[in-house]
Amino acid sequence: MKEKLLIDGEATQDMIMCHYPAAIEFDGMLYVIATASYKREDLKSRGAVLFTIDLKNL
């Protein structure tokens, strides 16, 4: 089994957590979208994040 770490709990551009992921594979790419929580004061609400993973690189 191959795996890829998308986020490790450390803030990434002030993103601290992802929720409710959904994924689709198309043409050798895996697209994962999720809601995201942010820690900065001006980003207190949730947003979205899209991870694009080239499956050939796993």
Helices and strands as residue ranges (DSSP letters): E 15-26, E 29-38, G 41-43, E 46-54, G 55-57
